[in-house]
Amino acid sequence: MDINTFLAQFVSGLSVAMLLFLISSGLTLIFGVVNVLNFAHGSFYLLGTYFAYQLMQLFNNFWVGLLVGAIGAGIVGMVIEILFLRRIYGRAQEGAFQLLMTFAFILILDDVVKFIWGPEYKTIPKPDSLMGSFNMGSVMVPTYNVFIIVVGLLVVLFAWYFLTKTDTGKTVRASSLDRVMLGLLGTNVPMIMTLVFGVATAMGGLAGVLAAPLRTVTPGAGVEFIIDSMIVVVIGGFGNFWGALLGALIIGEVLSFGILWMPELATVLTFIVMIIVLIVKPEGLLAKKAVGRK
Amino acid sequence: MKRKLISLLLVLAVLAPLTAVYGAETIKIGALYTMTGRGGQYGKDSEVAIKIALDEVNAKGLPGGAKLDVIITDDKNPQYAVSVAKRYITDEKCKFLFGIISTAIGLAVTEVSKEHKVIFIGTDHAGTDLTANKFQKYYFRSSNNTFQSMMAGAYYLKDEVKNWKKIAYIGPDYAYGRDQWMELKWGLDKLGVKYQVVGEYWPKLYEPDYTSYITAIMKAAPDILVNGMWGGDTVSFIKQAKPYGLFNKMKYFHVDAGGNYEALAALGADMPEGIIMSARHHNNWPDTPANKAYVQKFYKAAGRYPSYAAEGAYVGVHMIAEAIRKVGNANDTEALVKALEGMKIQTPEDPPGFTSYIDPKTHQIVQIQAIGTTVKNDKFPPAKYMLGNFKIYPADKLWPSFEYIDYMTKVKGK
């Protein structure tokens, strides 16, 4: 394989991986800190997209749409956490309740979107400044795909700084380890849960708006990648932010080179990778053995 | 006493016609459509078209003053659709099963129709199987199957596209996507076209990200890329492929569902010019009063222009009404089957001088196929491009093909 083909396929894989990461990181953050497997995470992606669409109808500005889409999805996320999810924390069989409730929200939010904005496909155009492509050697790369990769990397940097260098970040990490102890030390744990849920769903919304110019804005779009996101989270380790990054990169590149070399098996390859990880390191590549979690 | 009797008779005389009206039979049609998620628009559009057709049919009248009524349920998945279809027959006493977007669900429901001997009019699902190797006498289809599209496509590639040899295919990895490719290759072979397949790509249905497929296709460098996607997948693929310059480097060919209005509307100005597409109904072709009236009626009712799913549903209701008129009632299923077989039915997509008909042997509607290329046209907003430069393929050249049905039966079984 010549270097140009390798480079083209690698950059494609990177672009796929970054969108996957933006979605999966929110999913894994909620699981790691709030201890909820949020099946409805894709619905916040969907809400972000539609909020952005609505704002762009009014202001015709992608950046306003991006901001409002992310914040709007985060606010709805916090409201749902406060009004509904908080009520089932700590119940016996909490897992089953979580599954049912978050699954119900997929259906509810999907229908809400259809009720407000209709069933037909909507369009969110790219901003003018990110139109077109440029040549990297002899490889053509769309500017917008590079923008997504850059945003993904910025999120990684910001998350690293927040989680390791700030007190709030350290509190969030602590709450993922032992929320009872954290509460005893005087931290308002429910507020931390709500904030984390809000930030994570806002990241889902952000991913939705970023993906919208490349994808179809339609009811139902939120559930389509939830399986891929789950695979990413399983590979990286449930609840592990950096694991989501690693998992997304692996899946993006495996898929990308799989399509080039063995297109018949490309989609199966991601599952094969997941199975191998589950056999070799069932807790996920970057997860530590769970100890002392309450 | 006599006066009382006369009064009573008078009252009865006044009430009699009313009784006739209120006592008139309501003939129920049990419809199943995808109403949620990605395919939801197809269901919603079909619902609007059904309402328009019902108003027309009931205004014209049916034998004995009967009225048609349609119940619609979200079909969800094959198992659920089967349970609803059975309920329609046993509890709701529906005389007809109707609709269905997905071929997988259509294949499940046709078994119910066969078992209960209830007529099933398929209005949107296009898998050729239902009117070929999976044929059963109570099934009829009011829109074309994928073979008709792909056979017309094979003629187009033979006659209209010059100097090509290398061909690649991308389509969703399930029966609908697989069948189109098999049918196109069969058609090309049949017409004696020589070609070389340089790539076959099978993303999953509703794949959100085609970036890696696009760079792999660019590397394979076919002269013609055939796409077998539908709906939002088409929109995503085109949006993602355009910045790579894919449409300048190869001919793009997408003739079963590519030119569906919903994709033209969603892509707006992002639609590349000059790509080869078709759909099962076009809002701007044929330029006949019947098609214009249908499109405008739909727009008035829904505030948007119809996708092709709507026309299949619209035609399906009219097929049922015509059969009932011919037989005189909706109770004699065997007579209704006979009435539908060979039925001529004027549809919005019929150009002047042609009337669609139901092939009596396969129960498939036989229609003219029109393949075009995208041209600037903002008469159907929000679409900025519509299809133009149409090439027309006569209906009887496309269906039935018993040679292909035999081939399909060999490959896929009965």
Interface residues (C-beta under 8 A of the other chain):
Chain A: T5 A8 Q9 V11 S12 G13 S15 V16 L19 L107 D110 D111 K114 G118 P119 E120 Y121 K122 T123 P125 M131 G132 S133 M140 P142 T143 Y144 N145 A211 P213 L214 R215 T216 V217 T218 P219 G220 A221 V223 E224 F225 G252 L255 S256 I259 L260 P263 E264 A266 T267
Chain B: T36 G37 R38 G39 G40 Q41 G43 K44 D173 G199 E200 Y201 W202 P203 K204 Y206 E207 P208 D209 T211 S212 Y213 I214 T215 A216 M218 K219 G231 G232 D233 V235 S236 K239 Q240 P243 Y244 G245 E262 A263 A265 A266 L267 G268 D270 R304 P382
